[in-house]
């Protein structure tokens, strides 16, 4: 007897809620990834190390939060739902902490300001990861099936691209016009409002209300057992691929705007033009690539996209004109996202059905914590070793050097190695 396929819960309302929460959350993440480091460089110190510390602390916070809160959401049985309480409360507090973030710049003592800004970013990351990385990401896996997951990932990545357009195009222009503070206040308010409206309308899929039979600590500890590794070997091999690609990206991405502003001489408004062109082109590719990921073998798609993205990173280090920067940036970012679409769709197919939340936490170790800690530190060391010394507002620092893109691209190519040891997604 043929086994019936899992039921999809992707109603029009669910799609609307998914898009609203994904777009709002990704705008908040995109601003953090693109502008928080630039804010520190422009208002506190041009030393690249605080940016690396902030990126690393945020990555560790995001990973631990997703592991803990993902496991907790898997175990939650309440009349308010399974994922919904974490999404609703998390988005509201995420927006509030974004509003409070820039106040660190009011502190006159640089060393204290650096400590406060790292802590403030980590607090914001805790609420964002609870809402988005743990609960919302698990909810998108709950409502989709293997037949629709590629399309869901395509839509989610389209939201990433649209968020990047807002973060790069609108943010650069707004920051030049009204300053960092008004920009961050407005962003936090939007996150709070959208989280309240969409989160209150979200519906969890029905699950048995029986309480979990195992303790929280037992379930959490299971994530790090050798038995878990043995039972999910292909999943962990794919995670190594994702990790290497992400390390390569994080060598340069935290310093991208700083590099373009201070080495190439591109203004924030000009960067908005480049970023907008890159993101529009990338967005056009995301949905069809998600459909291809549903129909074709994901392994060669990931390999091809990784090679093209690495080539774009090298090209980005060689050019200074806006058209060529836009072209190379498109190859670098668009094909990196294409690799991510296929890899994450494949990964979600492998997730144990009753443990998606905590396994998405494991993903954060490989996708966020290790890459952001190692990648940003590698980038900071390269900038200190090859960058141009500078003094800004009385603070000594360095202007980033193109080598960060070249080294990052070389590391990303190493991600092709684990693909060799994993079977085809269509096997």
Phi, psi and omega in degrees: 000131182287134180286132180291147180284149177300145181282134176275142178248026183274074175284165176304322178295318179297320177298317181296316179296317180301313182294318181297312182289321180295315182295315180296314180297319181290330174296316179297316178295319182297320178294317178300312183293326186266323193244341180296315178296320178295322176301315178297315181297320185279329189246343184240301181199143176275005176292125183289342184296317177301327176296316178296320178297318180295316178298315181295314180297319178296320181295316179296318178299314180299319182291310180298320179297314182294321177298310184288310184285331175294315177297318179296320180291328174300325185271348187289130173228107182212163179289346176272350179116182183265305181264332189304315181301322181290323180291312184297306181292322183298316181295320180296313180288331175299312179297318180297317181291332175293321178298322184279341187307309188290350181297344177300333182290345178286345181283126186279328180284116188300314183298320178291320179298321178297315179299315182295318183292325177293316179294318180297319178295322180293321177297313177301319180295323178302311181290321179295319180289324175301312184287313191261302186292322182272292190284309183294317180297320177293322178297319178296329175286326180296316189275348181260167173236174181297335180281340183244357188294322178298319178294320177299314179296325176297316178294317179297321178286331172297321176297323176299315181295316179297321177296321178295324177298314178298314184294326184267315183282300183292318185298312181301316180293316181295318180295320175297327186273312188245352179093168183296319190294309179299322179298311181294323178298316181294316180299313180300320179297319179296316179300317180297314184292312180295320178299320180294314184290305184290319181297324180289338180265352183293141178243127173281153174288147181296136176223157176300141183272003178298135180292154178302144181273345181248155180288160178300315182295323179295316180292320180293318179296333180298333181299332188251016180274153177294333179294320177298318178296316182295318183287340184235039185304311180300324180298317182288328175296317178296323177297325177295320175301312179299320181298313182294319177299317182290323176301314179302319180292321185284348175298326185243330190300319180299341184250009187301305183292322177300317179297311183293321179293315193256336179262311183278329182093021179276131177284168178297323178292318176296322175299325177299322178294313179298310181299321179297315178298318179297313184289323177298313178298320180293320180298322180299328183277339194292312183294309178299326179291325175296322177294318176299323180295332175286329189261327187255172174292125185286334185298308178293332176297316179296316182298313181298313182296325179295317180296314182295320179298318179296321176299318178297323178297319178295316179300321181299329181283348187257342189251158177228348178278148184299316179299317181288327174295320179294318179296311181293322176297324177297311179299318182295308186279314186298314183282337170295318177293324178297317176298321180293319178304308182294318183293316182289322175299317178296317180299315182293332173296331183273348186294133172301131191302321185268005184225030185297318183301311183284331176288330172293335172292319175300320178303323182296329177299315184276330187266331186239301190298300182298312180299316184288325177290307182290312184299312181294326178290320175300316178298316180297319179294320178295321179294318178293327182278326186241347184287167180271124178300143180212162174231128182226125183053036179080003181252131180280146179193200183221146172272129182302151183249150181302341183300337180298327179284324180291314178294318178300318179294321178296320179294320180299325180296335177297342180293345177291334185297308181296335178300330180296331186263011179237140183290157177305146178290344180259004182288000000 
